[in-house]
Amino acid sequence: MKWTSVLAIYCLFWVMSAFFVMPFFVRTAEEEGEELVPGQAESAPHNFRPRAILLWTTIVAAVLFLLYYANYVNGWIVAEDLDFTR
């Protein structure tokens, strides 16, 4: 596999992982026991931590990509295995 393909596939896993990880780090002002700022939406995060989100997204994406790559090298699941018309 070319390194550009590896990079592109990892980036896809990273973006997918970001959407998976983000809800786990959101705590609203109500959950924190704090008052809302006038005009603030009730669902707005109280303490947004982008570094934690970036770190966990990178870790999850790396694990998923390593599983994908191990499957690519070892051929555990191939396209023929996913043909359910048989």
C-alpha positions in Angstrom: 0.0 0.0 0.0 1.4 3.4 -0.9 2.1 5.9 1.9 -0.4 8.4 0.4 -3.1 5.7 0.6 -2.2 5.0 4.2 -2.3 8.8 5.0 -5.7 9.2 3.3 -7.3 6.2 5.0 -5.9 7.3 8.4 -7.4 10.8 7.9 -10.8 9.2 7.2 -10.5 7.2 10.4 -9.5 10.3 12.2 -12.5 12.3 11.1 -14.8 9.4 11.8 -13.3 9.0 15.3 -13.7 12.7 16.0 -17.5 12.5 15.6 -17.4 9.4 17.9 -15.2 11.0 20.6 -16.7 14.5 20.8 -19.9 13.7 22.7 -17.9 12.0 25.5 -16.2 15.2 26.5 -19.2 17.6 26.6 -20.6 18.7 29.9 -23.1 21.5 30.0 -23.3 24.3 32.6 -26.2 22.5 34.2 -24.3 19.3 34.6 -21.4 21.3 36.1 -23.7 23.1 38.5 -22.9 26.5 37.0 -25.1 29.4 35.9 -25.7 30.0 32.2 -24.3 33.2 30.7 -27.1 35.4 29.3 -27.8 34.3 25.7 -26.0 31.0 26.1 -27.7 27.9 24.8 -28.5 25.2 27.4 -26.7 22.6 25.4 -23.5 24.6 25.0 -20.4 23.0 26.5 -19.3 24.5 29.8 -15.7 23.6 29.6 -14.6 22.8 26.0 -11.3 20.9 26.0 -10.0 20.6 22.4 -6.7 19.0 23.4 -8.4 16.1 25.1 -10.7 15.6 22.1 -7.7 15.7 19.7 -5.7 13.3 21.9 -8.5 10.7 22.2 -9.5 11.1 18.6 -5.9 10.4 17.5 -5.7 7.3 19.8 -9.1 5.9 18.6 -8.2 6.5 15.0 -4.8 4.9 15.4 -6.3 1.7 16.9 -9.0 1.5 14.2 -6.4 2.1 11.5 -4.1 -0.6 12.9 -6.9 -3.1 12.9 -7.8 -2.1 9.3 -4.2 -2.4 8.2 -3.7 -5.8 10.0 -6.8 -7.0 8.2 -5.4 -5.7 4.9 -2.1 -7.5 5.4 -3.5 -10.8 6.8 -6.7 -10.9 4.8 -8.9 -11.9 7.7 -12.0 -10.4 6.1 -12.1 -10.0 2.3 -14.7 -8.8 -0.2 -15.9 -12.4 -0.9 -16.7 -12.8 2.8 -19.2 -9.9 2.6 -21.1 -11.3 -0.5 -24.4 -12.2 1.1 -26.1 -13.1 -2.2 -24.8 -16.7 -2.1 
